[in-house]
Amino acid sequence: MEHNSRMSLTRRGLLRGGAGVGLAAFGVGYGAASAAASVGTTSRFDLSQPSYDLFRDKNLHSNRVQQSFAFDSVNKRLFVAAKRLDSPESAGDLCISELDFAGNYVSYMHLNGFGHGVAFGIRAIGSASYLWIETEANGNGYGSKLGFIRYSPGTTVDAAAEGYGKFTPVAGATEFTCSMDPVYDRMIVRYHKDGAKHIAVYNNSDTDNSDFSSPVAMFTPPAISGTPQGYTLYGSYMYFITGDGYSASNPDPGNTYITSININTGAIAQGPTLTKAGSTLVYREPEGLAIYRTDAGESRLFLGFASGEEGDRRSSIFYKNALV
């Protein structure tokens, strides 16, 4: 694990220098930021166990391939990110669709110039859902900062706009994405620096106060073959999904693999493990991972797939619930 001294940003620097609007302006501050704590060892999902349907082939506001998804565990909402229709890949224009847990379409929001949508997270503030999502896309269409922005149905926000938080969690890094662990209350950030991808994990009690100075874990993940399609965090384990859409060279059951990584050591705990979730879907491209805990207390690892015919792509989401 890398030492915390690599993190040269302070809370004051974030609020004044690179953050734009601090989270305190949105009423997110929950008191003094906590000191870095040991992650410890938690249970993990057994990737060899079966997957179950949440829903299949549901419509989004954009009919392009979904990129990722995230839950608002408090307000019982599901958000799916896709590229905007008729927008070039390099533009970083995203369409966020809100669905209910049955997959019924509810609303949308457009985020212009934000990024690729590899992964994102949600924090609830009362009845409002706030997105932690990449923003200020570079020339390749990937976000150069993390943004904190309220989901506002039917609106369009440009990345250059003022009035929402913009953060550079790791000094010198050029690209950022993130995902949330709502069970253990942490954020995982994947960033690009020195020609490689790295991982940092933070307590939400710190990031809620605009403080990225005390990660509880930092490491460079092991090389995993395949096309990266998303990641998330549950306790002391990161989950990483790879694969491609069905094609003549990649027929059923496809090449979608999930890997778990111990964030205390940076070593693979299980996998890569082939998943056949949704194997009968049309097209079936893996797109996103997320964590949710049911009201009954069951933790679930959700797997997303883009499905459907070209020009009419759909969202399909499954989950695993076996812990070891």
N, C-alpha and C positions, 0 to 999 in steps of 0.2 A: 504494500500500500504506500502511496506517495504521502509525504508529509503535508500538513495543512499550510505550511509556510509558502507553498506555491500560490496560494490565494492572496493576491496583493490588494484586492478591493476591500474596502470597509463599507459599513452601512452608510456612513456620511458621504463617502465617495459615490455610492450608488444613487443616493437621493439627489446629490448635487451635480454629479458629472455625467453619468451615462444612463441614468434611470428614467429620465423624463419626469413623469409624475410618480411620486412614491406611493406605496400601498396605503400608507397612513391616510392619504387623501380620500381613500375609498372606505375608510373605517375598518381596515383589516387588522390593524395592530392589536396583538393580544398580550401586550405587556413586554417586559424586557426579553430580549432574545436569549434563548438557552445556550449553555455551553455545549460544545460537541460531546456526544455521548457514544459509548460503544454500541454497535449495532446488535451484538450478540448473535445467537443462533436460533433460528425459527424453523418451523416446519416448511416443507416445500411441496409443490404440486408434483404428483407422479405422472410424468408425461406419457407413460406407456398405457395408462388407463383410458377408458372410452371417453368420447366427447358427446355432448348432448346439444340439441337445438335450442336456441333462443328464438330465432326466426330465420326464414329463407326468402330471398328474392323480393325484398321490399324496396319501394321507390324512394329516391332521394330527390332534392330539388334540382341538383345537377345530375344528368344521366351519364356522367363520366365515371371512371373507375374510382371507388373510394380509396382514400389513402390511409386513414386511421380513424379511431373512434375513442370516446371517453364518456364516463358516467358522472352525473351529478348525483351522488349517493344520498344527499340530504333531500333534494327536491324531486328525486325519482325521474330524472331526465337522461336521455342518451343523445349524444351529439356525434355526427359523422362528418369528417372532412373529405372533400373531393375538390378537384380542380374545377374552376368555372368553365362553363360551356363556351367554346370558341375562343378561349384564351390560350396563348402559347405556353408551353411548359416553363420557359425561362422567365415568364412574367411573375410567377409566384402568386397568382390570383386564386384565392380559395373560396369555396362555397361551403358553409357549415350548415348542415341540416339537423334540426331537432326532431327526434322520434320519441314515441312512447316505448315502453318495454315490450310491446307486442309488435313493434316495427312500423306502427302507423305514423305517417308524416305529419308534423305539427307546424313547423315554421322553418325559415332560413335566415342566414346572415351572410353578406359578402365581405370578404377581407382582401382588398386589392394590394398586391405587392408584399404579402406576408411571407410566403415561402412554399415549400413542397408539401407540407402536411404529414411528414413522416410519423410524428407522434405528438400528442398534446395532452393536457390535463385540465381538470375542472376543480375550482374551489367555490363553494356556496357561501354567500353572504346573505343571510335571511332567505328571502324567496328568489334572489337573483343568482344566476350562474355566471361565474367569471372564468374565462379561458386563460390558461397559461399556454401560450403557443408561440412558435417562432414568428419573427417579424423582420421587416426591412430586408427583403430578399436581395441576395447578391446577383451577379450576372448569370449565374447558373440556376437561379430560381430557388435557392435555399436560404433560410433566414439567418441573418447575421447577429440577431439579438433574440432574447426572449421577451414576449409581450404579455401583459396582464390586462385583459380587456373584458368589459361586461358584454355578455351575449344580449343583443338587442334585436328582436325579430323584425325582419323586413328592412333592415338598414344596410348601408354600405359604408365601410370605413377604409380609408387609404392608409397605408403603412406610415406615410410621412405626417399624418395628422398628429396634433397635440391632444392631450387629454386622456391618454392611457399610459400605463407604465411600460418602460423599455429598459431592459437590463442586460448587462454583459457579465454573467456570473464568473467567468474565468478570464483573467487578463491575457490578451494575446491570442485568444481563440477566435476563429473566423465564422463558425457556424454553430447553431445551437438548436436542439429540440429537447422535449421533456415528456415525462409521463408521471402519473401519480399513484401512490400506494395509499388508498383511503383507509386501510385497516391499521397499518402501523404509522400512518400520518407522516409520510415522507415524499419527497420529490426526487426523481432520478433525472439527471441531465446528461445527454450525450453531446459531446462537442468535438470540433475539429481543430487540432493544433499540432504544429510541427509535422504536418503531413500524415497524421493518423487520427483515428477516432479514440476518444477517451470517455470515461464515465466519472461523474461526481454525484454523490447522494447527500441530500440535505434534509434536516428536520423541517416540517412545515411551520413550526413555531419560530424558526429563523426566517424562512423565506416570506412568511406573512408580514414580517417586519422589514422587508427589503434587504435582508442580510444573507449574503452568500459567502461570508468569510470563514465559516466553520463547517465544512463538509464532514459528515460522519464516515464517509468512505470515498476514496479516489483510486482509480486503477485503470490500466489499459486492458481491455478485454482480449481474450485469446482470438486468434484468427478462426473464423467459421466460414466454410465455403457456402456458396449459394448467394442469391440476390437478397440483400437485407430488405425486410418488409415491415419492421416495427419491433417494439420492445416495451417492457413494463417492469414493475418492481413489486415484489411481495415479500415483506420481512427482510431476511438476509439473502434473498435470491433475486437476480435479474433474469428475465425471460426474453428470449430473442427468437424471432421467427424469420425464416428465409423461404424463398421459392419463387416460382413463376406460374403464369397462367397456363391452363391447358392448351396444348397445340399438338401438331402432328409429331413433334419430337418430344413432347412431354404429355403423354396421354394419362388417363385415369390409371392409378391413383395419384399421379402427379409427383412433384418433388418438394412438397411443403414439409419442412422440418422445424421443430422447436427445440431449443437448448436452454437449460438453466445454468446460471453462473453464480457461484458464491461470491458475494460482494466483499466479504472479509478477506478472501484470498485471491480473487480474480480468476480462480480455476473453474473449469466446467464441472458441474455436479451431476448432470444427466444429459444425454443426447450427444449430437443431434438425433432426435427421435422423429421418425416419419409419422405424420398425422393424416388420417383418412377422413377427418371430419368433413362432411358435405361432399363426399367424393362423387356423388351423382349430379352435382351442380353443372350447369352449362358455363363454360369458360373457367371459373374457379381460380382466381389469383389471390394468394394470401395478402391481406392488407390490414395490419394492426393487431395489437394486443392490449388488454385492459383488465383491471381488477375491480371486483365488486363483492360486497358482503351483503347477503340477503337479510331481511328483518329477522329471520329465524337464526341468524348467526353463521350461515354457511358461506365460506369464502370460495370465490370462483375465479378461475383464469379464463377470460373470454378471448376467442380467436375470431378475427374478421376475415371475410373473403369478398372480393368483388365477383359478381356473377352476372349472368344474363348476356344477351347478344350485344354486339357492338352497336353503339347508338342508343342502347336501352340497357345500360349497366344497372345492376341492382346491388343491394347490400344483403349479405347473409352473415349471421353471427352465431357462434357455438360456444360451449364452455366445458371446462374440466373442473371437477370438484374433489378429486381424491388427493388427500394430503398424506405425506409420510414424514 
